[in-house]
Amino acid sequence: MPELMIEFVYVAEAFEWWLVGMAVRLGGYQPHYFPRLHCIARMLDSDISPIADYVQYVRKHAYPGPNGTRVNGPSYQAQTPIKTSTGVLLLGVPVAHAGKRQRINEARISYETPWQEKHLNIIEQNYRTAPHFSEVFPQLREILMRRYETLADLSVASLTWSLTTLFGTGARASLEDVRTALPYEGARLRNLLLVSKTPVAPPDKDAGRDANEWIIDMCRHFGADEYYFGGTSATCYMDFKRFEDAGIALKQQAWQCGAYPQQHGGFTPNLSILDLLMNADTARARTILHTPAA
């Protein structure tokens, strides 16, 4: 089905839900390399999850620090945290430098070094005794050994593989495969798509278009009357008054990562989806990612 037809159908469904008094929730997502668990939990608990593949690629983000301060940390756009015998390790994808303001879907992956083999070797060394290694690792090898042009291409493939694996619909990795599996029992998610394929313009600081205006425009485009966000967003750029003025309700994610058996000692929450899928079966993984109703 063409992209615009999918959007039209979904807006019609959103209007129908509005008639019976149900909020339509939009939860934004910037593509990450094998995303951390809270990202997938937020996505599964949203009606619409636009993938912001055309926002700026950054190596670091500002995060809330103590006493209202901000600290810089990894953006996770090109990194994923796994657990090793010596602690948490970030696996990073090398991105060719092409100026300060390249978008994620313009950031070209560098293949000057065999980083895919390195990632696979590290994963194998640290997860080969995990209960589901023999199922997950061959699929992971297939995903990683493909050649992707941009970071967005790789990140979307890693996300859609994660979702189809969670849904038990096979090891395929495309947005169409995920859409085919939706709606999925136990998940609120009804639509997943690339924002770059919609008429919604990206944020543009030079033109005076900030993230708040961009999110409000996305909500209006999809007929969403509720925006679902994380704590980092609230402290770093969100202006709650502007959402109130636009008639968009706000809901902050309150998901907590439940414990599950891991390799290498005590439990570490909110690692890469790789860690969860290696250590838990899909039914347990879906339970971990479920957000209890408020």
C-alpha positions as CSV (number, residue, x, y, z in Angstrom):
1,M,0.0,0.0,0.0
2,P,1.5,3.4,-0.9
3,E,2.8,5.5,2.0
4,L,0.2,8.3,1.6
5,M,-2.6,5.7,1.5
6,I,-1.3,4.3,4.8
7,E,-1.3,7.7,6.4
8,F,-4.8,8.5,5.1
9,V,-6.2,5.3,6.5
10,Y,-4.5,5.9,9.9
11,V,-5.9,9.5,10.1
12,A,-9.3,8.1,9.4
13,E,-8.9,5.6,12.2
14,A,-7.6,8.3,14.5
15,F,-10.7,10.4,13.8
16,E,-13.0,7.4,14.6
17,W,-11.2,6.9,17.9
18,W,-11.7,10.6,18.7
19,L,-15.5,10.3,18.2
20,V,-15.6,7.7,21.0
21,G,-13.4,9.8,23.3
22,M,-10.1,7.9,23.1
23,A,-6.8,9.8,22.9
24,V,-4.6,9.2,20.0
25,R,-1.0,9.0,21.3
26,L,2.1,9.9,19.2
27,G,5.5,8.9,20.5
28,G,8.4,10.2,18.6
29,Y,11.6,8.2,18.0
30,Q,15.0,9.1,16.6
31,P,16.6,6.0,15.0
32,H,19.2,4.3,17.2
33,Y,21.5,1.5,16.5
34,F,19.8,-1.5,18.1
35,P,17.9,0.7,20.5
36,R,17.8,0.6,24.2
37,L,14.8,-0.9,25.9
38,H,13.0,2.3,27.0
39,C,12.8,3.4,23.4
40,I,11.1,0.2,22.2
41,A,8.8,0.3,25.3
42,R,7.7,3.8,24.4
43,M,7.1,2.9,20.8
44,L,5.0,-0.1,21.8
45,D,2.9,2.1,24.1
46,S,2.2,4.7,21.4
47,D,-0.5,4.6,18.7
48,I,1.7,6.2,16.1
49,S,5.5,6.1,16.2
50,P,7.1,8.3,13.5
51,I,10.8,7.5,13.0
52,A,12.6,10.8,12.9
53,D,15.2,9.8,10.3
54,Y,15.8,13.3,9.0
55,V,16.8,15.1,12.2
56,Q,20.4,16.1,12.8
57,Y,23.0,13.4,13.5
58,V,24.9,14.1,16.7
59,R,27.5,12.1,18.5
60,K,26.5,13.4,22.0
61,H,23.3,14.6,23.6
62,A,22.6,16.8,26.7
63,Y,21.1,14.8,29.6
64,P,19.7,16.1,32.9
65,G,22.3,16.2,35.6
66,P,22.2,16.9,39.3
67,N,20.7,20.1,40.6
68,G,19.2,21.1,37.3
69,T,22.5,20.9,35.4
70,R,23.1,19.3,32.0
71,V,25.7,16.7,31.2
72,N,26.8,15.4,27.8
73,G,26.5,11.7,27.0
74,P,26.3,9.4,24.0
75,S,23.4,10.1,21.7
76,Y,23.0,6.4,20.9
77,Q,22.2,7.2,17.3
78,A,25.3,5.2,16.3
79,Q,25.9,3.3,19.5
80,T,24.3,0.5,21.5
81,P,25.2,-0.6,25.0
82,I,25.8,-4.3,25.7
83,K,27.0,-6.2,28.8
84,T,30.4,-7.7,28.9
85,S,32.6,-9.5,31.4
86,T,34.2,-6.1,32.3
87,G,31.0,-4.0,32.4
88,V,28.8,-2.1,29.9
89,L,30.4,-1.5,26.5
90,L,29.2,0.8,23.8
91,L,29.4,-0.7,20.3
92,G,29.8,2.2,17.9
93,V,29.2,2.5,14.1
94,P,31.8,4.7,12.4
95,V,30.2,7.5,10.5
96,A,32.1,9.4,7.7
97,H,32.6,13.1,8.7
98,A,30.6,15.4,6.3
99,G,30.2,18.6,8.1
100,K,28.5,19.7,11.3
101,R,24.8,19.5,10.3
102,Q,24.2,16.3,8.4
103,R,20.9,14.5,9.0
104,I,20.8,10.9,10.2
105,N,19.5,9.8,6.8
106,E,22.5,11.6,5.2
107,A,25.2,10.3,7.6
108,R,27.2,7.8,5.6
109,I,28.6,4.7,7.3
110,S,32.3,4.2,6.9
111,Y,33.5,0.8,5.9
112,E,37.2,1.6,6.0
113,T,37.5,-0.8,9.0
114,P,35.7,-4.2,9.4
115,W,33.5,-2.9,12.2
116,Q,30.7,-5.4,11.5
117,E,33.0,-8.3,12.1
118,K,34.3,-6.7,15.3
119,H,30.8,-6.1,16.7
120,L,29.8,-9.7,15.9
121,N,33.0,-11.1,17.5
122,I,32.4,-9.0,20.7
123,I,28.8,-10.1,20.8
124,E,29.7,-13.7,20.3
125,Q,32.4,-13.6,23.0
126,N,30.0,-12.1,25.6
127,Y,26.7,-13.8,24.8
128,R,27.6,-17.3,23.5
129,T,26.3,-18.8,26.7
130,A,23.1,-16.8,26.7
131,P,19.9,-19.0,26.4
132,H,18.8,-17.6,23.0
133,F,22.2,-17.0,21.4
134,S,21.8,-19.8,18.9
135,E,18.5,-18.3,17.7
136,V,19.5,-14.7,17.7
137,F,23.1,-14.6,16.5
138,P,22.6,-16.0,13.0
139,Q,19.8,-13.4,12.4
140,L,22.1,-10.7,13.8
141,R,24.9,-11.7,11.5
142,E,22.6,-11.5,8.5
143,I,21.5,-8.0,9.5
144,L,25.0,-6.7,10.2
145,M,26.7,-8.2,7.2
146,R,24.6,-6.2,4.8
147,R,26.0,-3.0,3.5
148,Y,24.0,0.1,4.4
149,E,24.5,3.4,2.8
150,T,23.4,5.6,5.7
151,L,23.2,5.4,9.5
152,A,19.4,5.7,9.2
153,D,19.2,2.7,6.9
154,L,21.1,0.5,9.4
155,S,19.3,1.8,12.4
156,V,15.8,1.3,10.9
157,A,16.9,-2.3,9.9
158,S,18.0,-2.9,13.5
159,L,14.7,-1.6,14.9
160,T,12.4,-3.5,12.5
161,W,14.3,-6.7,13.1
162,S,13.9,-6.2,16.8
163,L,10.1,-5.7,16.5
164,T,9.5,-8.6,14.1
165,T,11.5,-10.8,16.4
166,L,9.5,-9.6,19.4
167,F,6.3,-10.2,17.5
168,G,7.5,-13.7,16.5
169,T,6.9,-12.9,12.8
170,G,10.4,-13.9,11.6
171,A,13.8,-12.4,11.2
172,R,12.8,-10.0,8.4
173,A,13.7,-6.4,8.7
174,S,11.5,-3.9,6.9
175,L,8.8,-1.4,7.9
176,E,6.3,-3.3,5.8
177,D,7.0,-6.4,7.8
178,V,6.3,-4.6,11.0
179,R,3.1,-3.0,9.6
180,T,1.9,-6.4,8.5
181,A,2.2,-7.6,12.1
182,L,0.2,-4.6,13.5
183,P,-2.0,-4.3,15.4
184,Y,-0.3,-6.8,17.8
185,E,-2.0,-8.1,20.9
186,G,-0.6,-6.5,24.0
187,A,0.9,-3.5,22.2
188,R,-0.8,-0.2,21.5
189,L,1.3,0.5,18.4
190,R,-0.8,0.9,15.2
191,N,1.5,2.7,12.8
192,L,5.3,3.0,12.3
193,L,6.7,5.0,9.5
194,L,9.5,7.4,8.4
195,V,8.8,11.1,9.0
196,S,11.0,11.9,6.0
197,K,8.2,10.4,3.9
198,T,5.6,12.8,5.2
199,P,5.0,16.5,4.4
200,V,6.1,17.5,8.0
201,A,9.2,19.6,7.7
202,P,12.1,18.8,10.0
203,P,13.3,21.2,12.8
204,D,15.5,24.0,11.5
205,K,17.2,26.3,14.0
206,D,18.4,28.7,11.3
207,A,14.8,29.2,10.1
208,G,13.5,29.5,13.7
209,R,11.7,26.2,13.6
210,D,12.4,24.4,16.9
211,A,11.6,20.9,18.1
212,N,8.4,22.0,19.8
213,E,6.9,23.4,16.6
214,W,8.0,20.3,14.7
215,I,6.4,17.9,17.2
216,I,3.2,19.9,17.3
217,D,3.1,19.7,13.5
218,M,3.6,16.0,13.6
219,C,0.7,15.6,16.1
220,R,-1.6,17.7,13.9
221,H,-0.6,15.8,10.7
222,F,-1.4,12.4,12.3
223,G,-4.5,13.6,14.2
224,A,-2.8,12.9,17.6
225,D,-4.0,14.7,20.6
226,E,-1.5,13.3,23.1
227,Y,2.3,13.4,22.9
228,Y,4.3,10.7,24.8
229,F,7.8,11.7,25.8
230,G,10.8,10.8,27.9
231,G,12.3,12.7,30.8
232,T,15.3,13.8,28.8
233,S,13.1,15.6,26.3
234,A,11.2,17.4,29.1
235,T,14.3,18.9,30.6
236,C,16.3,19.7,27.5
237,Y,13.9,21.3,25.0
238,M,10.2,20.9,25.6
239,D,8.0,24.0,26.3
240,F,4.9,22.6,28.0
241,K,2.9,25.8,27.5
242,R,3.2,25.6,23.7
243,F,1.7,22.1,23.7
244,E,-1.1,23.3,26.0
245,D,-1.9,26.2,23.7
246,A,-2.0,23.8,20.7
247,G,-4.5,21.5,22.5
248,I,-2.1,18.6,22.8
249,A,-1.9,16.7,26.1
250,L,1.4,15.5,27.4
251,K,2.2,12.1,28.9
252,Q,5.7,11.4,30.3
253,Q,7.0,7.8,30.0
254,A,7.1,6.1,33.4
255,W,8.3,2.6,32.3
256,Q,10.7,0.8,34.6
257,C,12.9,-2.0,33.3
258,G,12.0,-5.2,35.1
259,A,14.8,-7.6,36.0
260,Y,15.6,-10.6,33.8
261,P,18.6,-13.0,33.9
262,Q,21.7,-11.6,32.2
263,Q,25.2,-12.7,31.6
264,H,28.2,-11.5,33.7
265,G,26.8,-10.8,37.1
266,G,24.1,-8.6,38.5
267,F,21.3,-7.0,36.6
268,T,21.9,-3.8,34.5
269,P,18.7,-2.2,33.3
270,N,17.9,-0.6,29.9
271,L,20.6,-2.0,27.8
272,S,20.4,-2.7,24.1
273,I,17.5,-4.8,22.8
274,L,20.2,-7.3,21.9
275,D,20.8,-8.0,25.5
276,L,17.1,-8.7,26.2
277,L,16.6,-10.9,23.1
278,M,19.7,-12.9,23.9
279,N,18.6,-13.6,27.5
280,A,14.8,-13.8,27.4
281,D,12.3,-15.6,25.2
282,T,10.0,-13.4,23.2
283,A,7.0,-13.8,25.6
284,R,9.2,-12.7,28.6
285,A,10.7,-9.9,26.5
286,R,7.3,-8.5,25.6
287,T,6.4,-8.6,29.3
288,I,9.6,-6.7,30.2
289,L,8.7,-4.0,27.6
290,H,5.1,-3.7,28.5
291,T,4.0,-0.4,30.2
292,P,1.4,-1.0,32.9
293,A,-1.8,1.0,32.5
294,A,-1.8,4.2,34.6
